[in-house]
Amino acid sequence: MPILRLTHVLLLLSVVVARAAVASPAEQYAAALVDWAAVLEQHVDDKGRVGFSALAADPAPLRRYVEAVAGYGPASAPGDFTDPDAVLAYHINTYNALAMYGVIDRGIPEGFLNFFQRTSFFRLRAVVIDGEETSLHAYENEVIRPLGEPRIHFAVNCMVKDCPRLPQRPFVAATLDKDLERATREFFTHPRKLEIDHASETIRVSAILDFYTEDFAASGRARDLPAYINRYIDSPLPAGYKIKFFDYDWRINAQP
């Protein structure tokens, strides 16, 4: 009988210890954010290109982050996201991680080179975020864009060549405004993102500003985009020039 009681006590203790060892969703997310930081540091170069082959060989850290955001976030734990910058940082990191994981999950395709490939990846491929099943397209347009921060378009990354440069560390609330400002200014220094042709009086800009014109100009008209761009460049764009858009390069932004 004493042996049975001892066994029972030990069993109860093991249950208590096991429960204590189970981290809360917030703790799991904090630990997974460390994994995400390691993924960015180890697999993203200074040009923002991703080493997808090496990542595919060791996907566990990225998978842990994807699993963490599947069940935790601002909707399910609003008390943990009282700072709007924390909300926005969560969403940027989550989108980028899910896009990155999607690429290796699809076997590292050459890119999303036609309508059907883009539809399959961005609209039809299911992802789970904060307890809800959605798609990357719906997540960006129904959750992230309504937050009203146009600079997210220079931070959210779908892992193709004409996306903004992917940084080598996560976005965090404490430095989010500074990081978004830097990312936006950097974006417009790239010749594939902004080009002025004085001979033809034409300004060519990234197709990102075509996809989301209304986020940058309340009128929704391309001719009003220079007013936004001028906030992030050293010299104002020439007035009266035509606005045209670069063709978007949908090839995967992989390291050579």
ABEGO torsion letter per residue (X at the ends): XAAAAAAAAAAAAAAAAAAAABBBAAAAAAAAAAAAAAAAAAABBAAGBBBAAAAAABAAAAAAAAAAAAABEAAABAAABABAAAAAAAAAAAAAAAAAAAAAAAGGBAEBABAAAAAAAAAABBBBBGGBBBBAAAAAAAAAAAAGBAAAAAABBAGBAABBBBBABBBBAAAAAAAAAAAAAAAAABAAABBBBAAAGBBBBBAAAAAAAAAABAAGBAAAAAAAAAAABABBBBBGBBBBBBBBBABBBBBX
